[in-house]
């Protein structure tokens, strides 16, 4: 790396929910010199890029925000039960303005490499345009779902029409009027997009590889009565979010599915279906723990699908779901299954007729060719590890992150990687992250990282690195936590990396729950950051097997 470098205490990559709060904490609470580098032209992260039709947050708006500032909470009023990208971006802009964050964010700057300089104990960071930065601490706030996965289907380059990936949606939008649109993918994104695309497209063909459960979102404008409740109960709402496994503002029912009669169970599901949203998963305590319990919810949703969709063959393909309910991230929708009753919508079951190739004219399956003007890839992301591995990150002795993670991600608490001193990964693999309402997990991580750096500075420690043994043991705990649930039974899930050919199959997020995870992180910190290897400025590194004292 060459050229004069800007010197900083900390560099943060990414200006979404994570990066904005990390900047605020390190700059305003610790007084460090900090810059945020952001590849996009503006703040927002996920919400900057994912502006596809129908995009909407699946967390309820009153919980999908920062809770660190009472003033901010009291100043902001959400308009709908689930906010869409424009409202979330307005919110994040309000945050950036209130805390004067923009002056330390550089936009349109993509980080391409970050190399640790062992001698100087600094991170050397290089951008696409060749700018250089040096920083003591490097914090990645790159999001878990920001590396778009465009499947390598032969012939894509020959397609005569336009194609788009939902996670890189054109800022100016896409006009579907009069177009024959093919949508590949029926995860949370595809399930949100299809009903909206169908409203204007001449025809929409949905290519489904894996059928998915979905529950109505029941989005609606928020009523004054609810808004008053939220204004008066910030502390209680926050308390519920912090004490539940997924960080949502509702509790999981304590009852097990078979503790009630069949009729009562049905009534519980019916009420949850009417209420809508991710809360359906909280109907019983054991829905993601016990297969027989899960079957009762799965069957309920499959019956709903068959009742909604009029064409029996289409209904059968949509309800032919091969994994337990919520073993893949459960989508919520607005009229997804109803959309297949429209005359201008067709479902193609790729299990029966796999895609062979893309042609100039459209998509050719084993059965026939579908003529298309546009293809929408709602095919998800190289999740969790993808955004980090896209950057050439090298730690001690030139070890690349790609080498370190050749067999799958190895981290301590999802916060640090052995061999990469002073690199902190917000919502990294091995943390609850994507299994939660993200802002809650983000606040916890950002505050923990801030606390760790504050501790280091107070004690005169200039280097902190995840211990290899601690990371190994943490990896075992992440595995055990996943195996205690039904989540690994969805063998094609992106939680396991199974959606990206060649990616190691490792269950990446920590499934033991956010509340338990927070307690573990706090406990480790209270014991002098047990398991991290810390070095006093000027001293040789030593293992902090029992914490640094
Ligand atoms: O991606 P996905 P997503 N040929 O990976 C299919 C979050 N999110 O963007 O299941 C044919 O879930 C793939 O099929 P299969 C949320 O955490 C949040 O929908 O692999 N099909 C699947 O159907 C979510 O889980 C919100 O067999 C192919 C689909 O594409 C995560 O983002 C909204 C294929 C991909 O589904 C990712 O969701 C939206 C191929 N070659 C998303 N490759 C909100 O809260 C893939 N597929 C707002």
Boltz pocket constraint, residues with backbone or C-beta under 6 A from the ligand:
constraints:
  - pocket:
      binder: B
      contacts: [[A, 55], [A, 56], [A, 57], [A, 58], [A, 59], [A, 145], [A, 149], [A, 151], [A, 152], [A, 184], [A, 185], [A, 186], [A, 187], [A, 188], [A, 189], [A, 190], [A, 192], [A, 207], [A, 208], [A, 209], [A, 210], [A, 329], [A, 350], [A, 355], [A, 378], [A, 379], [A, 380], [A, 381], [A, 434], [A, 492], [A, 494], [A, 499]]
      max_distance: 6.0
